[in-house]
Amino acid sequence: MSSEIDGLFRDSKVRWWLGSQVAAFVGWLGIAVVMAVGGVPFLFRVLLLVVAAFGVSFLVDPRRSWWGSGPTQVMNEPTALRRYRRSMILWLLVFLVIAIADVTLIVATGIVRPAGT
């Protein structure tokens, strides 16, 4: 069973599916930060991020034919689903630590000043 799950996660379509999710999340948050720092109006920022989120959710949907059957198997197999969730949470935590360090560096170097100072 474990080797079957490992083989599923070695499939190139599943790896591309996982990588595209991570890249989309990082890009989405990166665009949000750049728009916030750049002074883009709040309502336009929210509208653009919602549209982008819907577009990304369509592209990374595991039921789409371009991903093959691997992502659907990951979502339907309980053991594979747990492994998928663990890996996505790990990527989220890594990105959040890097993002917090980046924002701290941006503020510490004076590139952006906090509001009210």
Backbone torsions as a table, in degrees:
resi	resn	phi	psi	omega
1	MET	NA	-45.9	-179.6
2	SER	-64.5	-40.6	178.8
3	SER	-68.0	-31.3	176.6
4	GLU	-65.5	-41.9	178.2
5	ILE	-67.6	-42.6	177.7
6	ASP	-60.1	-41.7	177.8
7	GLY	-63.8	-35.8	178.5
8	LEU	-64.1	-41.6	-179.3
9	PHE	-78.1	-11.6	174.7
10	ARG	-87.4	-12.5	179.0
11	ASP	-60.7	134.7	-174.6
12	SER	-64.0	-36.4	179.0
13	LYS	-65.8	-39.1	178.3
14	VAL	-67.6	-40.8	179.0
15	ARG	-64.4	-41.4	176.7
16	TRP	-65.0	-38.1	178.6
17	TRP	-62.8	-46.6	179.0
18	LEU	-65.8	-44.2	-179.8
19	GLY	-63.6	-38.2	179.4
20	SER	-68.5	-32.4	175.9
21	GLN	-65.4	-46.0	179.4
22	VAL	-63.8	-45.8	-179.5
23	ALA	-63.6	-40.3	178.9
24	ALA	-65.2	-41.3	179.0
25	PHE	-64.7	-46.3	179.3
26	VAL	-63.1	-43.8	179.1
27	GLY	-64.9	-41.2	179.7
28	TRP	-62.1	-48.0	178.4
29	LEU	-68.0	-35.3	177.6
30	GLY	-63.0	-43.2	177.5
31	ILE	-64.0	-39.0	178.6
32	ALA	-62.0	-43.0	-179.9
33	VAL	-67.0	-43.7	-179.5
34	VAL	-63.0	-41.4	178.8
35	MET	-67.0	-36.9	179.1
36	ALA	-67.5	-43.3	179.9
37	VAL	-69.6	-34.6	-178.8
38	GLY	-76.4	-7.4	176.9
39	GLY	82.2	25.3	176.9
40	VAL	-67.4	135.9	-179.6
41	PRO	-54.7	143.6	-173.1
42	PHE	-58.3	-47.6	-176.6
43	LEU	-62.7	-42.3	177.6
44	PHE	-64.4	-40.1	179.5
45	ARG	-61.4	-47.1	-179.4
46	VAL	-63.7	-44.6	179.8
47	LEU	-60.3	-46.6	-179.8
48	LEU	-64.1	-40.7	-179.9
49	LEU	-68.8	-35.1	177.7
50	VAL	-67.8	-44.1	178.2
51	VAL	-62.7	-42.8	178.3
52	ALA	-63.2	-39.5	179.6
53	ALA	-63.9	-41.0	177.5
54	PHE	-65.5	-40.2	178.5
55	GLY	-63.3	-44.0	179.7
56	VAL	-66.4	-41.3	179.6
57	SER	-63.4	-33.0	175.7
58	PHE	-67.3	-43.7	-175.9
59	LEU	-69.2	-35.5	-176.4
60	VAL	-98.3	9.6	177.1
61	ASP	-60.6	123.5	-175.9
62	PRO	-66.8	-14.3	-179.3
63	ARG	-84.0	-5.8	-179.9
64	ARG	-69.5	143.4	-174.5
65	SER	-65.9	-28.0	-176.7
66	TRP	-70.0	-15.1	177.2
67	TRP	-88.5	-11.3	-177.3
68	GLY	77.8	-161.8	-176.8
69	SER	-93.2	-10.2	-176.2
70	GLY	-59.5	-52.5	179.9
71	PRO	-61.4	-34.4	177.0
72	THR	-66.0	-38.9	176.6
73	GLN	-64.0	-39.3	178.4
74	VAL	-61.0	-42.3	-176.7
75	MET	-75.0	-21.8	-178.0
76	ASN	-95.6	-21.5	-179.6
77	GLU	-90.5	118.9	-175.8
78	PRO	-56.9	-41.4	-179.9
79	THR	-67.3	-42.9	178.6
80	ALA	-66.8	-36.4	178.8
81	LEU	-64.8	-40.3	176.3
82	ARG	-62.7	-42.8	178.8
83	ARG	-64.9	-40.9	177.3
84	TYR	-59.7	-47.7	179.9
85	ARG	-61.5	-43.3	178.7
86	ARG	-61.1	-43.4	-178.0
87	SER	-68.1	-38.6	178.6
88	MET	-68.3	-38.2	177.1
89	ILE	-65.6	-39.9	177.5
90	LEU	-62.0	-46.2	177.6
91	TRP	-61.4	-39.7	178.8
92	LEU	-62.3	-45.5	179.7
93	LEU	-64.5	-42.0	177.8
94	VAL	-60.2	-46.8	-179.6
95	PHE	-64.1	-41.4	-179.6
96	LEU	-64.0	-39.1	177.4
97	VAL	-63.9	-44.2	178.7
98	ILE	-64.8	-41.9	-179.7
99	ALA	-64.3	-41.6	178.4
100	ILE	-64.4	-41.3	177.6
101	ALA	-64.2	-40.6	178.4
102	ASP	-63.5	-46.7	179.5
103	VAL	-63.1	-40.4	177.1
104	THR	-61.4	-43.7	178.6
105	LEU	-64.3	-41.4	179.5
106	ILE	-62.1	-43.4	179.5
107	VAL	-71.6	-40.9	-178.4
108	ALA	-65.7	-33.2	179.9
109	THR	-83.8	-8.5	177.2
110	GLY	86.6	9.7	177.7
111	ILE	-62.8	-40.6	177.6
112	VAL	-129.2	139.0	177.6
113	ARG	-104.2	139.1	176.7
114	PRO	-62.9	150.8	-179.9
115	ALA	-61.6	139.8	176.7
116	GLY	88.9	5.3	179.2
117	THR	-111.6	NA	NA
